[in-house]
Amino acid sequence: MSEIHVLSPEVVDQIAAGEVVERPAHLVKELVENSIDAGATRVHVEYFDGGRNVKVIDNGKGMAPADLPKALERFATSKIKKTDDLWKLRTFGFRGEALASIAAVSKITLTSRRKGDEQAHQLISEFGKKSEINKIGGSEGTTILMENLFENTPARLKFLKSDAAEHTAIKTTLKAMALSHFDVEFRIQENGKLINFWPACNNRKDRVEQILEIKPMFEGEAVRENVKAYAVFADPHNVAKTSKNIWLFAQNRWIQDRSLQAAVNEAYRSLLMHGEFPIAAVWVELDPDCVDVNIHPTKSQVKFQDPSLAFRAVAGSVRSTLEQAPWIPKTAGSVSSAAGRMASADPSGAEATSEFKTTQGLPNFAKSMPKENLSFEDSSLQVTQFQKKDFSFPTTFQQTKLDYQTLADSAAAREELMTPTSPAQQTPLTEEATPQTSGGGYWSSLEVLGQANLTYIVTQNRDKIVFVDQHAAHERVAFERLMSAWKGGKIDIQDFLFPLAIDMSPEKVEGILLLAKDIERLGVHIEALGPGTVGVKAAPLFIKESILGKVLDRMAGEIVEQGGSYSLERAVGDICATMACHSVVRAGQALSIEQMKNLLKEMDQFPLSSFCPHGRPVSVEYPFYKLEKDFGRIV
């Protein structure tokens, strides 16, 4: 007796449904994509009971009566006709599986009317069994009502999560669909209650701001050969606690891609702290024959012909704008920061919420400042206090043949780093590090009031008080100078008489040796001394031996974790960030007013000065309207 059986169509459909419709959110995605493919400009989605009952209404072109039963058949589609069409897809659906899979595990009521037809036509399918087509009143477009999902497959039904969890997944899916189609109006109802209404927008940026509710957001573009990336993203003050707010689209399809997600994170490198993630939406466009969208049943993943091009395009689209720091006003007198805008827009003192995470409450000076500075006689910050220790703070760093080893070893050497140089002595910066302002910028236009707790430079403009972390600020400046020196080929190398042995795991040794040639561009020459040891034959003078091992071990760890996405420039950045942290003015160091002003001038030369290389904010703002409110001057 034969043991191999041909499965019945009903069983085949239910198996397919398990691949295409894992949960209600996938069902909603398939139905909305069909509406978009039909040319709909308005989509209304209603869902109940954790998504087990869903209705999607659109104003698309509708279907002919004869096509209604075909739409519920497997491998019936209007999107493709031959194999070559798979490599030229411009639509979202193409397999002809979704509706058939949904119909196999639910009751479907399909109603559609084409433009010009006198009436709509309706077909009902109960778990794959179709009714006759009936004429019915209805508006132009298509309405699909799905009821009793998985009722005929109790084993599938019990694997659904709670109603709240399924509703969250549906809302996330609809948010992604709305982000990718800015010209379509979306109306969303949950258990009969309107929860979202997103009118059509003029462009992607407007749509992202509308849905993510963050303003302003910024745009960027980059092209790498045949790959184009366009990004809309928030400034580094607006961050998320998870990576779920990085929205990725390929050919306008919402996708999940760890490599592209890493590219967005890479663009924000040195701007976010550990545990912070960007808020961004990125679109990747390329020739259809260079990307395969047919690798996953739910079409949530794609395969790029050259993933590295997509990675570089995405990272470049975000970084190109971030490097200009458009969120920083040109001068401190202009009311363009979040706090400044609120102060101007709400002079009455009505409660407002800042979009910047750095707009925080006024620090408690009684706790943070030395007690001797709190007497009435000393209530104003005394300039003479900061002049007790002479610390020459120039407007530029000396950039030629710096002794970085000595620099990192002592506070006295820090003064050497900051010795003024005349313009004639300065080495021209590379294009990437060229100062962005020729005159006074935002930081230097702040009025310096003094120093708090020997750590924070206290400044003001007409709208707010701004506290500047002197160590974080100087750290960013030193980091940019070191990066400039590397890009300009001005790094001095020291050869070790005997290789410096650094122990690390065999996986890390293998990973870092794969990039040995690239790492040599950093001035670090390495070789294998054993399965768990790397030998360093030479290294830049500015890297202390005491931290060289830690730097290389961390670099090797990231190479193993990120693979090909770990770039040489990131390796340079990691090293320079570590060295900058060890070679600048520290917290607890007294500065004169002139020294503080000079540091602010230095900050103006580099657009990303609002964050230290490790992503910590350099400044905290406190708007005057909030101060007046706290003192009861306004109600």
C-alpha positions in Angstrom: 0.0 0.0 0.0 1.4 3.4 -1.0 2.5 5.6 1.9 2.8 8.8 -0.1 -0.4 10.8 -0.6 -1.2 13.9 -2.6 -2.6 16.5 -0.2 -6.1 17.8 -0.8 -6.5 21.4 -1.9 -7.9 22.3 1.5 -4.9 21.0 3.3 -2.5 22.7 0.9 -4.3 26.0 1.4 -4.1 25.7 5.1 -0.4 24.9 4.9 0.1 28.0 2.7 -1.9 30.1 5.2 0.5 29.1 7.9 3.4 30.7 5.9 1.6 33.8 4.6 -0.7 34.5 7.5 1.3 33.8 10.7 -0.7 36.4 12.6 -3.4 39.0 12.0 -0.8 41.8 11.3 0.4 39.8 8.2 -3.2 39.5 7.0 -3.7 43.3 7.3 -0.5 44.0 5.4 -1.5 41.8 2.5 -5.0 43.3 2.3 -3.6 46.9 2.4 -1.0 46.1 -0.2 -3.8 44.9 -2.5 -5.6 48.2 -2.0 -2.4 50.2 -2.8 -1.8 48.0 -5.9 -5.4 48.8 -7.0 -4.6 52.6 -7.0 -6.4 53.5 -3.8 -5.9 57.0 -2.4 -8.0 56.3 0.7 -7.7 53.1 2.8 -9.9 52.5 5.9 -8.9 49.7 8.2 -11.1 48.3 11.0 -10.1 45.5 13.3 -11.6 43.8 16.3 -10.8 41.1 18.8 -7.1 41.0 18.4 -7.3 41.1 14.6 -9.5 37.9 14.3 -12.0 40.2 12.5 -10.8 42.7 10.0 -12.4 45.0 7.4 -10.4 46.9 4.8 -12.2 49.5 2.6 -10.5 51.3 -0.3 -11.4 53.5 -3.2 -9.3 51.7 -5.8 -10.3 50.6 -9.3 -12.3 47.7 -8.1 -12.7 44.2 -9.7 -14.8 42.8 -12.5 -17.5 40.3 -11.3 -15.7 37.5 -13.0 -12.5 38.2 -11.1 -14.0 37.9 -7.6 -13.8 34.1 -7.4 -10.4 34.1 -9.2 -9.0 36.4 -6.5 -9.6 33.7 -3.9 -7.8 31.0 -5.9 -4.1 30.2 -5.3 -1.6 31.5 -7.8 -4.2 33.8 -9.4 -2.8 37.3 -9.8 -3.0 40.3 -12.1 0.6 41.4 -11.3 2.8 39.0 -13.3 2.4 36.6 -16.3 5.8 35.1 -16.9 9.1 34.4 -15.1 10.8 37.5 -16.3 8.2 39.6 -14.6 9.5 38.5 -11.2 12.6 40.7 -11.8 10.7 43.7 -12.9 8.2 44.0 -10.1 6.7 47.4 -9.4 3.7 46.1 -7.4 3.6 44.8 -3.8 1.6 41.6 -4.3 2.6 39.2 -7.1 2.3 35.6 -5.9 -1.5 35.3 -5.8 -1.3 33.4 -2.5 -2.5 35.9 0.1 -6.3 36.0 -0.4 -6.5 32.3 -1.0 -4.5 31.6 2.2 -6.7 34.0 4.2 -9.9 32.5 2.7 -8.7 29.0 3.7 -8.7 29.9 7.4 -11.5 32.5 7.7 -14.8 33.7 6.4 -14.3 36.3 3.6 -16.9 38.7 2.3 -15.5 40.3 -0.9 -17.4 43.3 -2.3 -16.2 45.3 -5.3 -17.4 47.9 -7.8 -15.5 49.3 -10.7 -15.8 52.9 -11.9 -18.7 53.1 -14.3 -20.5 50.0 -13.0 -24.1 50.6 -11.8 -23.8 48.2 -8.9 -21.2 46.4 -6.8 -20.8 42.6 -6.7 -20.3 40.5 -3.7 -18.8 37.0 -3.1 -18.8 35.2 0.2 -16.3 32.4 1.0 -16.5 30.4 4.2 -13.2 28.6 4.9 -12.6 28.1 1.2 -16.2 27.3 0.1 -17.5 30.1 -2.2 -21.0 31.3 -2.7 -22.6 32.7 -5.8 -21.9 36.2 -6.9 -24.6 38.6 -6.0 -25.3 42.2 -7.0 -25.4 44.7 -4.1 -25.2 48.4 -3.5 -21.8 49.7 -2.8 -19.3 52.5 -3.5 -16.5 52.4 -6.0 -13.5 50.4 -4.8 -13.2 47.2 -2.8 -14.3 46.1 0.7 -12.9 42.9 2.2 -14.4 41.7 5.5 -12.5 38.9 7.1 -14.2 37.1 10.1 -13.4 34.3 12.5 -9.7 33.9 11.7 -8.4 30.4 12.4 -11.8 29.2 13.7 -11.4 26.0 11.6 -7.8 25.5 12.9 -7.9 25.6 16.7 -4.2 24.7 16.9 -3.3 27.9 15.0 -5.8 29.9 17.0 -4.2 29.1 20.4 -0.8 30.4 19.2 -2.2 33.9 18.8 -1.0 36.3 21.5 -3.2 38.5 23.6 -5.5 41.0 21.9 -3.4 43.9 23.1 -0.2 42.3 21.6 -1.9 41.5 18.3 -3.3 45.0 18.1 0.1 46.5 18.7 1.5 44.4 15.8 -1.3 45.6 13.5 -0.7 49.2 14.4 3.0 48.8 13.7 2.3 47.3 10.4 -0.2 50.0 9.4 2.2 52.7 10.5 4.8 51.2 8.2 2.3 51.1 5.3 1.4 54.7 5.9 5.0 55.8 6.0 5.7 54.1 2.7 2.7 55.7 1.0 2.6 59.4 1.8 0.0 60.1 -0.9 -2.6 57.8 0.6 -5.1 58.7 3.3 -5.3 56.1 6.2 -8.1 55.8 8.7 -7.6 53.3 11.4 -10.3 52.0 13.8 -9.7 49.6 16.7 -12.7 47.8 18.3 -14.9 50.5 16.7 -12.9 53.5 18.0 -10.9 55.8 15.6 -7.3 55.7 16.8 -5.5 57.2 13.8 -6.3 59.4 10.9 -3.4 60.2 8.6 -4.4 62.5 5.7 -2.4 62.2 2.5 0.8 64.3 2.5 2.9 66.1 -0.2 6.1 64.2 0.5 7.8 61.6 2.6 9.3 64.0 5.1 5.8 65.4 5.9 4.5 61.9 6.3 7.3 60.9 8.7 6.8 64.0 10.8 3.0 63.3 10.8 3.2 59.7 11.9 6.2 59.8 14.2 5.1 63.1 15.7 8.6 64.7 15.8 9.3 68.1 14.3 11.5 69.1 12.8 13.0 66.1 11.1 15.8 66.2 8.6 16.5 64.7 5.1 19.5 63.2 3.4 20.3 61.4 0.2 23.2 59.3 -1.1 23.9 57.4 -4.2 26.4 54.5 -4.4 26.6 53.3 -8.0 23.1 52.0 -8.8 21.8 52.2 -5.3 20.0 55.3 -4.0 19.0 55.9 -0.4 16.8 58.7 0.9 16.4 59.2 4.7 14.2 61.2 7.0 15.5 61.2 10.6 15.4 63.0 13.9 18.3 64.8 15.4 20.4 63.0 18.1 18.4 64.8 20.9 15.4 62.6 19.9 16.2 59.0 20.5 14.5 55.7 21.2 15.3 53.0 23.7 15.1 50.2 21.0 15.8 49.9 17.3 12.1 49.6 16.5 12.0 53.2 15.4 14.3 52.5 12.5 11.9 52.0 9.6 13.5 50.5 6.4 12.0 50.3 2.9 13.4 48.6 -0.2 11.6 49.5 -3.4 9.1 51.1 -1.1 8.4 47.8 0.7 8.7 47.7 4.4 11.5 45.2 5.3 13.5 43.9 8.2 17.2 44.0 7.5 19.9 43.9 10.2 22.6 45.2 7.9 20.7 48.3 6.9 19.7 48.8 10.5 23.4 48.7 11.4 24.1 51.3 8.7 21.7 53.8 10.3 23.3 53.2 13.7 26.7 53.6 12.1 25.6 57.0 10.7 24.9 58.2 14.3 28.2 56.9 15.6 29.7 59.3 18.2 26.3 61.0 18.5 24.4 58.6 20.7 25.2 57.0 24.0 25.1 53.2 24.7 21.5 52.1 24.8 20.2 54.9 22.6 18.9 54.3 19.1 18.1 56.6 16.2 14.6 57.5 15.0 14.6 57.3 11.2 12.9 56.1 8.0 15.1 55.1 5.1 14.1 54.2 1.5 16.5 52.2 -0.7 15.8 52.3 -4.5 17.7 50.3 -7.1 17.1 48.5 -10.4 14.5 45.7 -9.9 16.9 43.1 -11.3 19.5 44.0 -8.5 17.2 43.0 -5.6 15.2 39.8 -5.0 11.9 40.4 -3.2 10.8 36.8 -3.6 12.8 35.2 -0.7 10.2 35.3 2.1 6.5 34.3 2.2 5.5 37.6 3.8 7.9 39.6 1.6 9.4 41.1 4.8 13.0 40.5 3.6 14.8 41.1 0.4 18.2 40.1 -1.0 20.5 42.7 -2.5 22.9 41.8 -5.3 25.5 43.9 -3.5 24.6 44.4 0.2 27.7 46.6 0.8 26.4 49.2 -1.7 23.1 49.3 0.1 24.9 49.6 3.5 27.1 52.5 2.3 24.2 54.3 0.6 22.0 54.1 3.7 24.8 55.2 6.1 25.7 58.1 3.7 22.2 59.3 3.3 21.9 59.9 7.1 25.5 60.9 7.9 25.7 63.5 5.1 23.1 65.6 6.8 24.0 64.8 10.4 27.6 66.1 9.8 26.1 69.5 9.1 24.3 69.6 12.5 21.2 71.5 11.1 19.6 71.5 14.5 22.1 74.0 15.9 21.1 77.6 15.3 23.7 79.8 13.5 23.9 82.2 16.4 22.8 82.0 20.0 20.7 85.1 19.5 18.4 83.5 17.1 15.3 81.8 18.5 15.6 78.4 16.8 16.3 75.9 19.5 13.3 74.0 21.0 13.5 76.0 24.2 13.8 79.3 22.2 10.8 78.4 20.1 8.7 77.6 23.2 9.7 80.8 24.9 8.6 82.9 21.9 5.5 81.0 21.1 4.3 80.8 24.7 5.2 84.1 26.5 2.3 83.5 28.9 4.1 80.6 30.4 1.6 78.0 29.4 3.0 74.5 29.9 4.9 73.1 27.0 7.1 70.1 26.4 10.5 70.3 24.8 11.3 68.0 21.9 14.9 67.9 23.1 16.0 65.5 25.7 18.7 68.0 26.9 16.1 70.6 28.0 16.1 69.6 31.6 15.6 71.2 35.0 18.0 73.7 36.4 20.8 71.8 38.3 20.9 72.1 42.0 23.8 74.5 42.6 23.6 73.9 46.4 24.6 70.3 45.8 27.0 70.7 42.9 29.0 73.8 43.7 31.5 74.2 46.5 30.0 75.6 49.7 32.3 78.6 49.8 30.7 79.8 46.5 27.2 80.0 48.0 27.5 83.1 50.3 25.7 86.3 49.4 28.9 88.1 48.8 29.9 85.4 46.3 26.5 84.8 44.8 27.6 86.1 41.5 30.3 84.0 39.8 33.6 85.6 40.4 35.9 85.9 37.5 38.9 86.1 39.8 38.2 82.6 41.0 38.9 81.3 37.5 42.0 83.2 37.0 44.0 81.5 39.8 45.3 78.8 37.5 46.7 79.9 34.2 45.7 77.5 31.5 46.4 78.7 28.1 43.5 77.8 25.9 44.0 78.7 22.3 41.5 79.1 19.5 43.2 76.4 17.5 45.2 73.2 18.1 48.8 72.8 16.9 48.5 70.3 14.1 52.0 69.5 13.1 54.1 66.7 14.7 52.3 66.6 18.0 53.8 64.4 20.6 50.6 62.5 21.4 52.3 60.1 23.8 53.4 62.9 26.0 50.1 64.6 25.5 48.2 61.7 27.0 50.5 61.3 30.0 50.1 64.5 31.9 48.0 67.6 32.4 51.0 69.7 31.6 51.1 68.1 28.2 47.5 69.1 27.6 48.7 72.7 27.7 51.2 71.7 24.9 48.3 70.4 22.8 46.5 73.7 23.2 49.4 76.0 22.4 48.2 78.7 20.0 49.5 78.7 16.5 49.4 81.4 13.9 47.4 80.9 10.8 50.6 80.6 8.8 51.7 77.7 10.9 48.5 75.7 10.7 48.3 72.8 8.3 45.2 73.0 6.1 42.4 70.7 7.2 41.0 68.0 5.0 37.6 68.7 3.4 35.8 66.6 6.0 37.2 68.6 8.9 37.1 72.0 7.4 35.5 74.5 9.8 32.0 75.3 8.8 31.9 78.9 10.0 34.1 81.7 9.0 32.8 84.1 11.7 31.1 83.7 15.0 28.8 80.7 15.3 26.3 79.5 17.8 28.6 78.5 20.6 30.9 81.6 20.5 27.9 83.9 20.4 26.7 82.6 23.8 27.5 85.0 26.7 29.8 83.3 29.2 28.7 83.9 32.8 31.2 81.6 34.6 31.9 78.1 35.7 29.8 75.8 37.9 31.3 73.1 40.0 34.6 73.5 38.1 32.9 71.3 35.4 30.2 73.3 33.6 30.5 76.5 31.6 27.5 78.6 32.3 26.3 80.7 29.4 23.1 82.5 28.3 21.4 84.0 25.3 18.2 86.0 25.1 16.0 82.9 25.5 17.7 80.5 27.9 20.6 79.5 30.1 23.0 77.0 28.4 25.3 74.7 30.5 28.2 73.3 28.6 30.2 70.3 29.9 33.8 71.5 29.5 35.2 68.0 29.2 32.7 66.7 26.7 33.1 69.8 24.6 36.9 69.7 24.6 36.7 66.0 23.9 34.7 66.5 20.7 37.2 69.2 19.5 40.2 67.0 20.2 38.5 64.0 18.5 37.9 66.1 15.3 41.5 67.3 15.3 42.8 63.7 15.7 40.5 62.5 12.9 41.7 65.4 10.7 45.4 64.4 11.4 44.6 60.8 10.3 42.8 61.9 7.2 45.7 64.2 6.3 48.3 61.5 6.8 50.0 63.3 9.7 50.2 60.4 12.2 53.6 59.7 13.6 54.4 56.0 14.0 56.6 54.3 16.6 58.1 50.8 16.0 58.4 48.5 18.9 61.7 46.7 19.5 59.7 43.5 20.3 56.1 43.0 19.3 53.6 43.9 22.0 51.6 40.8 22.8 47.8 41.3 23.2 45.7 38.3 24.3 42.2 37.9 23.0 39.9 35.1 22.0 40.8 33.0 18.9 37.6 34.4 17.1 38.8 37.9 17.7 42.3 37.2 16.5 40.9 35.7 13.3 38.6 38.6 12.8 41.1 41.4 13.3 43.7 39.7 11.1 41.2 39.7 8.2 41.4 43.5 8.3 45.2 43.7 9.1 45.9 45.5 5.8 43.2 48.1 6.5 44.3 48.5 10.1 47.8 49.4 8.9 46.3 52.6 7.5 45.8 53.5 11.1 49.5 53.1 11.7 48.8 49.8 13.7 50.9 46.9 12.3 49.8 43.5 13.7 50.7 39.9 13.3 49.5 36.6 14.7 51.6 35.3 17.6 49.4 32.3 18.3 45.7 31.2 18.3 44.8 33.6 21.1 47.5 36.3 20.8 48.1 39.3 18.4 51.4 41.0 18.2 51.6 44.7 17.6 54.8 45.7 15.8 54.1 49.4 15.4 51.4 51.9 16.5 50.8 55.7 16.4 52.6 57.7 18.9 49.4 59.1 20.3 48.2 55.7 21.5 49.4 54.8 25.0 50.6 51.2 25.4 48.4 50.9 28.5 45.2 51.3 26.5 46.4 49.9 23.1 45.3 46.4 24.1 41.8 47.5 25.2 41.3 49.5 22.0 42.3 46.6 19.7 40.3 44.0 21.8 37.2 46.2 21.5 37.8 46.7 17.8 38.3 42.9 17.3 35.0 42.3 19.2 33.1 44.6 16.9 34.6 43.1 13.8 33.4 39.6 14.9 30.0 41.0 15.8 29.4 43.2 12.8 31.5 41.4 10.1 31.8 43.4 6.9 29.8 46.3 8.2 32.7 47.3 10.6 34.4 50.0 8.6 38.0 51.3 8.8 36.7 54.8 9.6 34.8 53.4 12.5 38.0 51.8 13.8 39.8 55.1 13.5 36.9 56.8 15.3 37.1 54.3 18.1 40.8 54.9 18.6 40.6 58.7 18.3 37.6 58.9 20.7 39.5 56.9 23.3 42.6 59.1 22.9 40.5 62.4 22.9 39.0 61.3 26.2 42.4 60.9 27.8 44.0 64.1 26.5 41.7 67.0 27.2 40.6 69.3 30.1 38.9 67.3 32.8 35.9 68.0 35.1 37.1 69.8 38.2 39.6 71.9 36.4 39.2 75.7 36.8 39.0 77.8 33.6 39.1 81.5 33.2 36.4 83.4 31.3 38.8 83.8 28.3 39.6 80.1 28.3 35.9 79.2 28.3 35.3 81.6 25.4 38.1 80.1 23.4 36.7 76.6 23.9 33.3 77.8 22.6 35.1 79.3 19.6 36.7 75.9 19.0 33.4 74.2 19.1 32.1 76.4 16.3 34.6 74.9 14.0 33.0 71.5 14.0 29.2 71.0 13.4 28.9 68.0 15.7 30.1 69.8 18.7 26.8 69.3 20.5 27.9 65.8 21.4 31.0 64.2 22.7 32.5 61.3 20.6 30.8 58.8 22.9 27.3 60.4 22.3 26.9 62.3 25.6 25.3 65.7 25.2 27.7 68.6 25.5 25.0 71.1 26.7 21.8 71.3 28.7 19.4 74.2 28.1 17.0 75.8 30.6 14.6 78.3 29.0 13.9 81.6 30.9 10.2 81.2 30.7 10.6 78.0 32.8 12.7 79.9 35.3 10.1 82.6 35.5 7.4 80.0 36.0 9.4 78.3 38.8 9.8 81.7 40.5 6.1 82.4 40.2 6.6 85.4 38.0 4.2 84.0 35.5 1.3 81.6 36.0 
